[in-house]
Amino acid sequence: MSTAVHVTAVSDATPQDVSLLALAGELDYTNAERLHHDLQEAIGRESRDLVIDLSDLAFCDSTGIQIFLNIRKLVHDRGRDIALAGLQPRLERLFHLTGLIHAFDIQPTVGEAVEALRSHPSPS
């Protein structure tokens, strides 16, 4: 793949204890390390729940899945939770096939993802 993946911190009407990031492009082994760094920078050191909007992520390979798992661990280690929103059918299928559909709170929209995080306690 040659298209980079971009991380955008979205500042909208999300609650103060929720960070919202949007990914766009194609995520594969050629840019996964850079994405991991960009995600860590975007998350910062704050202890907040995290919603990642994947509606503009066109492609993700197994290396990208590992990035999501690493970010999930980072967020959980801080006592917070993560939700993914807007998975394209291809990516949702990948999550089902790998069993990761159970490792993440996956919601159709960003709004539903924020609401899902607000409705259950963060992991300890």
C-alpha positions as CSV (number, residue, x, y, z in Angstrom):
1,M,0.0,0.0,0.0
2,S,1.2,3.5,-0.7
3,T,-1.4,5.7,0.9
4,A,-0.5,6.9,4.4
5,V,-2.8,6.8,7.3
6,H,-3.5,10.1,9.1
7,V,-4.5,10.7,12.7
8,T,-6.7,13.7,13.4
9,A,-7.6,14.8,16.9
10,V,-11.2,15.9,16.7
11,S,-12.4,18.6,19.0
12,D,-16.1,18.7,19.1
13,A,-18.8,18.3,21.7
14,T,-17.4,15.1,23.2
15,P,-17.3,15.1,27.0
16,Q,-14.0,16.3,28.6
17,D,-13.0,12.8,29.7
18,V,-13.2,11.4,26.2
19,S,-10.6,11.9,23.4
20,L,-11.8,11.5,19.9
21,L,-9.4,10.6,17.1
22,A,-10.2,10.0,13.5
23,L,-8.1,7.8,11.2
24,A,-8.1,8.2,7.4
25,G,-6.2,6.3,4.7
26,E,-4.7,2.8,4.5
27,L,-3.0,1.1,7.5
28,D,-0.4,-1.5,6.8
29,Y,3.1,-2.6,7.7
30,T,4.6,0.3,5.8
31,N,3.1,3.0,8.0
32,A,2.1,1.1,11.2
33,E,5.0,2.2,13.3
34,R,4.4,5.9,12.4
35,L,0.7,5.5,13.2
36,H,1.5,4.0,16.6
37,H,3.8,7.0,17.3
38,D,1.1,9.5,16.1
39,L,-1.6,7.8,18.1
40,Q,0.5,7.9,21.3
41,E,1.3,11.6,20.6
42,A,-2.4,12.4,20.1
43,I,-3.5,10.5,23.2
44,G,-0.8,12.2,25.3
45,R,-0.4,11.5,29.0
46,E,-3.9,12.3,29.9
47,S,-6.1,9.6,31.4
48,R,-9.2,9.8,29.2
49,D,-11.5,7.3,27.5
50,L,-10.7,7.1,23.7
51,V,-13.0,6.9,20.7
52,I,-11.3,6.2,17.3
53,D,-13.4,7.0,14.3
54,L,-12.5,4.5,11.6
55,S,-15.1,5.5,9.0
56,D,-12.4,6.9,6.6
57,L,-9.9,4.0,7.1
58,A,-9.9,2.3,3.8
59,F,-7.6,-0.7,4.6
60,C,-6.0,-2.4,7.6
61,D,-3.7,-5.4,7.7
62,S,-2.6,-7.5,10.6
63,T,0.1,-5.0,11.5
64,G,-2.6,-2.4,12.0
65,I,-4.6,-4.7,14.2
66,Q,-1.6,-5.0,16.4
67,I,-1.5,-1.2,16.7
68,F,-5.1,-1.2,17.8
69,L,-4.3,-3.8,20.5
70,N,-1.3,-1.8,21.7
71,I,-3.3,1.4,22.0
72,R,-6.1,-0.6,23.8
73,K,-3.5,-1.8,26.3
74,L,-2.1,1.7,26.8
75,V,-5.6,3.1,27.4
76,H,-6.6,0.2,29.7
77,D,-3.3,0.5,31.7
78,R,-4.4,4.1,32.5
79,G,-7.7,2.8,33.8
80,R,-9.7,4.0,30.9
81,D,-11.6,2.4,28.0
82,I,-11.6,2.5,24.2
83,A,-14.3,2.3,21.6
84,L,-14.1,2.1,17.8
85,A,-16.6,3.7,15.6
86,G,-17.6,3.5,11.9
87,L,-15.8,0.4,10.8
88,Q,-16.1,-0.2,7.1
89,P,-17.5,-3.7,6.3
90,R,-14.1,-5.1,5.3
91,L,-12.5,-4.0,8.6
92,E,-15.5,-5.2,10.6
93,R,-15.2,-8.6,8.9
94,L,-11.5,-8.7,9.8
95,F,-12.4,-8.0,13.4
96,H,-15.0,-10.8,13.4
97,L,-12.6,-13.3,11.8
98,T,-9.9,-12.6,14.3
99,G,-12.2,-12.5,17.3
100,L,-11.2,-8.9,18.1
101,I,-14.8,-7.9,17.8
102,H,-15.0,-9.0,21.5
103,A,-11.9,-7.1,22.5
104,F,-13.2,-3.7,21.6
105,D,-16.4,-1.8,22.1
106,I,-17.4,-1.3,18.4
107,Q,-20.2,1.1,17.6
108,P,-21.7,2.2,14.3
109,T,-21.2,6.0,15.0
110,V,-19.0,8.2,17.0
111,G,-22.0,9.4,19.0
112,E,-22.9,5.9,19.9
113,A,-19.3,5.1,20.8
114,V,-19.1,8.1,23.2
115,E,-22.5,7.1,24.7
116,A,-21.3,3.5,25.2
117,L,-18.2,4.6,27.0
118,R,-20.2,6.9,29.2
119,S,-22.7,4.1,30.1
120,H,-20.2,1.6,31.6
121,P,-17.4,1.9,34.1
122,S,-13.8,2.0,32.8
123,P,-11.7,-1.1,33.3
124,S,-9.7,-1.3,36.5
